[in-house]
Amino acid sequence: MEVKTVSLLDINVTTGEATKAAFAQSYGDENILFLQCDVTSENQLKDCFSKTLEKFQKLDIVCNNAGISDRENWENCLSVNLVSVIKGTYLGIQHMSKETGGKGGVIVNIASMSGVTPYYLGPVYAASKYGVVGFTTSLSLTCLEKHGVRLQVLCPGFVDTQLLANLKLLKAPEQKEKADRLLARFGVLTTSQVAEGFLQLVTDQTRNGALLKLFGNGRLEYEPLPAACLPEHPKST
């Protein structure tokens, strides 16, 4: 699968413009679009999808990747990490569905290892990621057959991003010790390693509803869905 155009959404204009410039060097400025977007706003999300389609005329891949860890405002954490992923998924299906004239496609939702194992340093963060896993895998059971859209979920461990930098700033001795133990146990991924996992989920057209775990050493491992959860005649596995 060759990707020719990319639309980037970010609330941070500086980061978004810098990423667009980096992509443009490799793929050409005319093939990259950056749109500022607060993913908690349904209207902004809808507008960004519309502007993307207006410029590029088609949509094949959606990646819902926004994520924060907010211990003080936990409702905001759920809004960004879970609710916006649900909205982004439904908008992607709406525009790619073969039922409405689309050509199908693939949606990859970024969860976390905290979505498949308890995370005592961030219970609400873990709840949001468990939600992403449950939503994506559940919807995948009917989405491919009905709309021609594959749904996948990627669960990386700790990644070298601002979220990790914030974790390292913990000052309470007990929390800092727990964080250090977790980092030593799971290791730290680069964003390039996460991108490799994402590309595997996009390009492997034999899989739908896949849950791919990504460990700190770069190891990839698929988590099989329980047989009892699968439809009688699944479109693909």
Contacts in CASP RR format, 6 or more apart in sequence:
PFRMAT RR
TARGET T0000
AUTHOR 0000-0000-0000
METHOD contacts of the structure
MODEL  1
MEVKTVSLLDINVTTGEATKAAFAQSYGDENILFLQCDVTSENQLKDCFS
KTLEKFQKLDIVCNNAGISDRENWENCLSVNLVSVIKGTYLGIQHMSKET
GGKGGVIVNIASMSGVTPYYLGPVYAASKYGVVGFTTSLSLTCLEKHGVR
LQVLCPGFVDTQLLANLKLLKAPEQKEKADRLLARFGVLTTSQVAEGFLQ
LVTDQTRNGALLKLFGNGRLEYEPLPAACLPEHPKST
1 60 0 8 1.000
1 202 0 8 1.000
1 203 0 8 1.000
3 61 0 8 1.000
4 27 0 8 1.000
4 31 0 8 1.000
5 31 0 8 1.000
5 32 0 8 1.000
5 33 0 8 1.000
5 55 0 8 1.000
5 56 0 8 1.000
6 23 0 8 1.000
6 27 0 8 1.000
6 31 0 8 1.000
6 32 0 8 1.000
6 33 0 8 1.000
7 32 0 8 1.000
7 33 0 8 1.000
7 34 0 8 1.000
7 35 0 8 1.000
7 48 0 8 1.000
7 51 0 8 1.000
7 52 0 8 1.000
7 55 0 8 1.000
7 56 0 8 1.000
8 16 0 8 1.000
8 19 0 8 1.000
8 20 0 8 1.000
8 23 0 8 1.000
8 32 0 8 1.000
8 33 0 8 1.000
8 34 0 8 1.000
8 35 0 8 1.000
9 34 0 8 1.000
9 35 0 8 1.000
9 36 0 8 1.000
9 37 0 8 1.000
9 39 0 8 1.000
9 45 0 8 1.000
9 48 0 8 1.000
10 16 0 8 1.000
10 19 0 8 1.000
10 34 0 8 1.000
10 36 0 8 1.000
10 37 0 8 1.000
11 36 0 8 1.000
11 37 0 8 1.000
11 38 0 8 1.000
11 39 0 8 1.000
11 66 0 8 1.000
13 36 0 8 1.000
16 34 0 8 1.000
16 36 0 8 1.000
17 34 0 8 1.000
19 34 0 8 1.000
20 32 0 8 1.000
20 33 0 8 1.000
20 34 0 8 1.000
23 32 0 8 1.000
24 31 0 8 1.000
24 32 0 8 1.000
33 51 0 8 1.000
33 52 0 8 1.000
33 55 0 8 1.000
33 56 0 8 1.000
35 48 0 8 1.000
35 51 0 8 1.000
35 52 0 8 1.000
37 44 0 8 1.000
37 45 0 8 1.000
37 48 0 8 1.000
38 44 0 8 1.000
39 45 0 8 1.000
39 66 0 8 1.000
39 80 0 8 1.000
39 84 0 8 1.000
39 87 0 8 1.000
39 88 0 8 1.000
40 76 0 8 1.000
40 79 0 8 1.000
40 80 0 8 1.000
40 83 0 8 1.000
40 84 0 8 1.000
42 87 0 8 1.000
45 84 0 8 1.000
45 87 0 8 1.000
45 88 0 8 1.000
45 91 0 8 1.000
46 91 0 8 1.000
49 59 0 8 1.000
49 91 0 8 1.000
49 92 0 8 1.000
49 95 0 8 1.000
52 59 0 8 1.000
53 59 0 8 1.000
53 95 0 8 1.000
58 103 0 8 1.000
59 92 0 8 1.000
59 95 0 8 1.000
59 96 0 8 1.000
59 105 0 8 1.000
60 96 0 8 1.000
60 103 0 8 1.000
60 104 0 8 1.000
60 105 0 8 1.000
60 106 0 8 1.000
61 105 0 8 1.000
61 106 0 8 1.000
61 107 0 8 1.000
61 108 0 8 1.000
61 202 0 8 1.000
62 88 0 8 1.000
62 89 0 8 1.000
62 91 0 8 1.000
62 92 0 8 1.000
62 96 0 8 1.000
62 106 0 8 1.000
62 107 0 8 1.000
62 108 0 8 1.000
63 107 0 8 1.000
63 108 0 8 1.000
63 109 0 8 1.000
63 110 0 8 1.000
63 198 0 8 1.000
64 84 0 8 1.000
64 85 0 8 1.000
64 88 0 8 1.000
64 89 0 8 1.000
64 107 0 8 1.000
64 108 0 8 1.000
64 109 0 8 1.000
64 110 0 8 1.000
65 110 0 8 1.000
66 80 0 8 1.000
66 81 0 8 1.000
66 84 0 8 1.000
66 85 0 8 1.000
67 80 0 8 1.000
67 81 0 8 1.000
67 110 0 8 1.000
67 163 0 8 1.000
68 76 0 8 1.000
68 77 0 8 1.000
68 80 0 8 1.000
68 81 0 8 1.000
68 163 0 8 1.000
69 77 0 8 1.000
69 122 0 8 1.000
69 125 0 8 1.000
69 163 0 8 1.000
69 166 0 8 1.000
69 167 0 8 1.000
70 76 0 8 1.000
70 77 0 8 1.000
70 80 0 8 1.000
70 124 0 8 1.000
71 77 0 8 1.000
71 122 0 8 1.000
71 124 0 8 1.000
74 124 0 8 1.000
77 124 0 8 1.000
77 125 0 8 1.000
77 128 0 8 1.000
78 124 0 8 1.000
78 127 0 8 1.000
78 128 0 8 1.000
80 128 0 8 1.000
81 125 0 8 1.000
81 128 0 8 1.000
81 129 0 8 1.000
81 132 0 8 1.000
82 127 0 8 1.000
82 128 0 8 1.000
82 129 0 8 1.000
82 131 0 8 1.000
82 132 0 8 1.000
82 135 0 8 1.000
85 109 0 8 1.000
85 132 0 8 1.000
85 135 0 8 1.000
86 135 0 8 1.000
89 107 0 8 1.000
89 109 0 8 1.000
89 135 0 8 1.000
89 136 0 8 1.000
89 139 0 8 1.000
89 151 0 8 1.000
92 107 0 8 1.000
92 149 0 8 1.000
93 107 0 8 1.000
93 143 0 8 1.000
93 147 0 8 1.000
93 149 0 8 1.000
94 100 0 8 1.000
95 102 0 8 1.000
96 102 0 8 1.000
96 103 0 8 1.000
96 104 0 8 1.000
96 105 0 8 1.000
96 147 0 8 1.000
96 148 0 8 1.000
96 149 0 8 1.000
97 104 0 8 1.000
97 146 0 8 1.000
97 147 0 8 1.000
97 148 0 8 1.000
97 149 0 8 1.000
98 104 0 8 1.000
98 147 0 8 1.000
98 148 0 8 1.000
99 146 0 8 1.000
99 147 0 8 1.000
104 147 0 8 1.000
104 148 0 8 1.000
104 149 0 8 1.000
105 148 0 8 1.000
105 149 0 8 1.000
105 150 0 8 1.000
106 149 0 8 1.000
106 150 0 8 1.000
106 151 0 8 1.000
106 152 0 8 1.000
106 201 0 8 1.000
106 202 0 8 1.000
107 136 0 8 1.000
107 149 0 8 1.000
107 150 0 8 1.000
107 151 0 8 1.000
107 152 0 8 1.000
108 152 0 8 1.000
108 153 0 8 1.000
108 154 0 8 1.000
108 198 0 8 1.000
108 201 0 8 1.000
108 202 0 8 1.000
109 132 0 8 1.000
109 135 0 8 1.000
109 136 0 8 1.000
109 151 0 8 1.000
109 152 0 8 1.000
109 153 0 8 1.000
109 154 0 8 1.000
110 132 0 8 1.000
110 153 0 8 1.000
110 154 0 8 1.000
110 156 0 8 1.000
110 194 0 8 1.000
110 198 0 8 1.000
111 129 0 8 1.000
111 130 0 8 1.000
111 131 0 8 1.000
111 132 0 8 1.000
111 133 0 8 1.000
111 136 0 8 1.000
111 153 0 8 1.000
111 154 0 8 1.000
111 155 0 8 1.000
112 119 0 8 1.000
112 125 0 8 1.000
112 126 0 8 1.000
112 129 0 8 1.000
112 155 0 8 1.000
112 156 0 8 1.000
112 157 0 8 1.000
113 119 0 8 1.000
113 155 0 8 1.000
113 156 0 8 1.000
113 157 0 8 1.000
113 186 0 8 1.000
113 213 0 8 1.000
113 214 0 8 1.000
113 215 0 8 1.000
114 122 0 8 1.000
114 125 0 8 1.000
114 126 0 8 1.000
114 129 0 8 1.000
114 130 0 8 1.000
114 157 0 8 1.000
115 126 0 8 1.000
115 129 0 8 1.000
115 130 0 8 1.000
115 131 0 8 1.000
115 132 0 8 1.000
115 133 0 8 1.000
115 155 0 8 1.000
116 130 0 8 1.000
116 133 0 8 1.000
116 155 0 8 1.000
116 211 0 8 1.000
116 213 0 8 1.000
116 223 0 8 1.000
118 126 0 8 1.000
119 125 0 8 1.000
119 126 0 8 1.000
120 178 0 8 1.000
121 167 0 8 1.000
121 170 0 8 1.000
121 175 0 8 1.000
121 178 0 8 1.000
121 179 0 8 1.000
121 182 0 8 1.000
129 155 0 8 1.000
132 153 0 8 1.000
133 153 0 8 1.000
133 155 0 8 1.000
133 211 0 8 1.000
136 151 0 8 1.000
136 152 0 8 1.000
136 153 0 8 1.000
136 209 0 8 1.000
137 151 0 8 1.000
137 153 0 8 1.000
137 209 0 8 1.000
137 211 0 8 1.000
137 225 0 8 1.000
137 229 0 8 1.000
139 151 0 8 1.000
140 150 0 8 1.000
140 151 0 8 1.000
140 152 0 8 1.000
140 208 0 8 1.000
140 209 0 8 1.000
141 209 0 8 1.000
141 229 0 8 1.000
141 230 0 8 1.000
141 231 0 8 1.000
141 234 0 8 1.000
142 231 0 8 1.000
143 149 0 8 1.000
143 150 0 8 1.000
143 151 0 8 1.000
144 150 0 8 1.000
144 151 0 8 1.000
144 208 0 8 1.000
144 235 0 8 1.000
144 236 0 8 1.000
145 235 0 8 1.000
150 205 0 8 1.000
150 207 0 8 1.000
150 208 0 8 1.000
150 209 0 8 1.000
150 236 0 8 1.000
151 208 0 8 1.000
151 209 0 8 1.000
152 201 0 8 1.000
152 202 0 8 1.000
152 207 0 8 1.000
152 208 0 8 1.000
152 209 0 8 1.000
152 210 0 8 1.000
152 211 0 8 1.000
152 212 0 8 1.000
153 209 0 8 1.000
153 210 0 8 1.000
153 211 0 8 1.000
153 212 0 8 1.000
154 194 0 8 1.000
154 197 0 8 1.000
154 198 0 8 1.000
154 201 0 8 1.000
154 212 0 8 1.000
154 214 0 8 1.000
155 211 0 8 1.000
155 212 0 8 1.000
155 213 0 8 1.000
155 214 0 8 1.000
155 223 0 8 1.000
156 189 0 8 1.000
156 193 0 8 1.000
156 194 0 8 1.000
156 213 0 8 1.000
156 214 0 8 1.000
157 186 0 8 1.000
157 187 0 8 1.000
157 189 0 8 1.000
157 213 0 8 1.000
157 214 0 8 1.000
157 215 0 8 1.000
157 216 0 8 1.000
158 164 0 8 1.000
158 167 0 8 1.000
158 182 0 8 1.000
158 183 0 8 1.000
158 186 0 8 1.000
158 187 0 8 1.000
158 188 0 8 1.000
158 189 0 8 1.000
158 216 0 8 1.000
159 188 0 8 1.000
159 189 0 8 1.000
159 190 0 8 1.000
159 191 0 8 1.000
159 194 0 8 1.000
160 188 0 8 1.000
160 189 0 8 1.000
160 190 0 8 1.000
160 191 0 8 1.000
161 191 0 8 1.000
164 188 0 8 1.000
167 179 0 8 1.000
168 179 0 8 1.000
170 176 0 8 1.000
170 179 0 8 1.000
186 215 0 8 1.000
186 216 0 8 1.000
187 215 0 8 1.000
187 216 0 8 1.000
187 217 0 8 1.000
188 216 0 8 1.000
189 214 0 8 1.000
189 215 0 8 1.000
189 216 0 8 1.000
189 218 0 8 1.000
193 214 0 8 1.000
193 216 0 8 1.000
193 218 0 8 1.000
194 214 0 8 1.000
197 212 0 8 1.000
197 214 0 8 1.000
197 220 0 8 1.000
200 212 0 8 1.000
200 220 0 8 1.000
201 207 0 8 1.000
201 210 0 8 1.000
201 212 0 8 1.000
204 210 0 8 1.000
206 236 0 8 1.000
206 237 0 8 1.000
207 222 0 8 1.000
207 236 0 8 1.000
207 237 0 8 1.000
208 234 0 8 1.000
208 235 0 8 1.000
208 236 0 8 1.000
208 237 0 8 1.000
209 225 0 8 1.000
210 222 0 8 1.000
211 222 0 8 1.000
211 223 0 8 1.000
211 225 0 8 1.000
212 220 0 8 1.000
212 221 0 8 1.000
212 222 0 8 1.000
212 223 0 8 1.000
213 220 0 8 1.000
213 221 0 8 1.000
213 222 0 8 1.000
213 223 0 8 1.000
214 220 0 8 1.000
215 221 0 8 1.000
230 237 0 8 1.000
END
